[in-house]
Amino acid sequence: MNGAATDAGRLPRYGGFQLTTLVTLRMLIGWHFLYEGLAKITNPYWTSAGYLQESKWLFSDFFISLAASPGTLTVVDLGNQWGMLLIGLSFLLGVLVRPAAIAGALLLLLYYVAAPPFPGLTYGIPMEGSYLIVNKILVEFGAMLVIIAFPTSHRVGLDRLIYQTRNAKLALQASANAEDV
């Protein structure tokens, strides 16, 4: 499966170091997304237009067209700002982490496809560091895949309450079914 034992064949159990490491990764990504979302929301001049206009690879015409339409750009900006904030909150609180991680991975994949660090592609907007194929967006995308593959919110997070309630209901149903037999 994923290298971890499972509870009742469904939820993975991790050792102390594994759980601590995975939760730490989830918290770091959560903080990054929450802060980036807040920084964009609180900056009245922030827009994704410059990033989209610099697109040079697959679907560049699509990304550039998003930036060219003021109404569409507003929707893209709001989705970006609030999406990042909500993904970050989800990760920090440990609630609905899997859907948030899938949304986060898709968002990061869009960022990467819009402006990948490939040889021969140059961008007018300065980038942090010098990258060749792998950049921090791709690394964080990989970390999102780890969060999807190795869930922790059923042990550390508000999802634990959801799982406990669900498991209690399943146990009651199982005992009622056993009595009927």
N, C-alpha and C positions, 0 to 999 in steps of 0.2 A: 504494500500500500504506500505509505509515505514514511516508513521508518519508525513511526510512533505506534504504541499500543493503542487499542481503542476501547472505549466504554460501550458495552453492549453492542459491539460491532459497528458503531456509528461515529461517535465523537473521539478524536485522538486524545491520548494522554501523553504528556511529555514529562521528561525528567526536569528537575529544578533548573538546571542550566539552560536546557532547551527552551523551556517556557519563559524564563527571564530574558533570554536573547530575543525570542520572537516578539514578546510584548514590548521590549525596548525598541526593536525595529519598528513596530506598529506605532509606538508613541513618537518616535523621531519623525516618521513620515507624517503622522497626524499633525504634529506641531508645525512642520514645514508647510503643509497644505493650509492649515488654519491661518498661519501668519501671512502667507502669500495672498490668501483670499482677503484677509482684513486690510493688508497694505493696499490692495487694488481698490477695495470698496471705499476706503477712507481718502484715497487720492482722487480728487475730482478731475484731474487731468489724465488719469490713466486710461489707456485704450490699447486694444490688441492690434490696431490698424497697422502700425509700423512693422510688427512681427509678420502679420499676414501678407503685407505688401512685399516683403522680402522673400517670400516663398520661391524656391527654385527647383524643386524636384517633382515627384509625383503629385498630381492634383494641384499644381501651383496655380493654374488658371482658376480653379475653384476657390482656393484660399484668397487670391487677389480679388476675386469678385465679391467675396464676403466683406472685404475691407472697403470696396468701392460703393457699397450700398449702405447709406447711413442707418436705415431702419434695421437691416440685417446685422450690421456691426453692433448696434445697441443690444440686440438680443444675444449675440455672441459674447459681448463683454459681460453682460449680466450673468449669462450661463457660466462663464469662466470664473468670475468673481465669487458668485454664490456657490457654484459647484465645488470650488477649492475649499471654501469655508466649511461647507457641509461635509465634505469628505474628511477634512481635518477633524471636525467635531466627532464624526462617527468613529474615527480611529481612536481618538483620545478617550471617548466615553465607552467604547467597546460595544456599540449598538449598530446593528445592520452593517457589520464590517465587510462581509463578503460582497454585497451589492455595491458598497462604497468603493471597495478595492477594484472591482471590475470597472466601475465608472472612472476611477482614478487612472487605471491602466489604459483605458481608451483615450482619456484626455492626454496623457503623456505620449501615447502613440501618435495622436494628432499633432502634438507639438513637434515630435521628432520628424514625422513625415513632412511637415511644413518647412522645416529648416534643418536638414541633417548635416552633420559635419563631414561631408564627403570631399575628397580631393577634387579641386577644380571649381567647387561652388564657393563663391565669395559673397559676403553680406555687408551691406552698408552700416547696419547696426552693430556696434562692437559686441563681441561675445566674451564671456569670461573664459580665460584660459585658452589653450591650444588643443584642439581635439582632432582625432582622426578616427572616424566612424563611430567610436564609442564616446558619448558625452554624459554629463550628469543626468540628463533626461532619460537616456537609455538605461543607466544604472538604476535610477529610481523606478523605472518601468519593471526592471528585473526584480527589484525589491517588492513591488506590488504583486508580482506573480508569486513570490514566496508567501506573502500574506494570504493570497487566495488559496494556495496549496496547503498551508499549515495554519489553520484557524486557531485563534487563542481566545477570542471574546467569549466563548462558552465557559472559560475558566476564569478569565480576568476581564470583566466588563459587564455592562448592563445586559448583554445577551445571555449572561448566566441566569438571570432571573427568568428570561423567556424559556430557556432550556429546562430549568427546574420546574416551572409551571407545566410545560409540555410533558416532561417525563412523569410528573405526578399524575397528570390526567391519563397518560398511557398505562401507568401502573394500576390505576383504579379500573380502567377498562379491562385490563388483562385479568385482574382479580375477579371482576364481575363476570367475564367470559368463562373463567375457570369454575366459578360457582354454578354457572348454567349447565356445564357439562356433566 
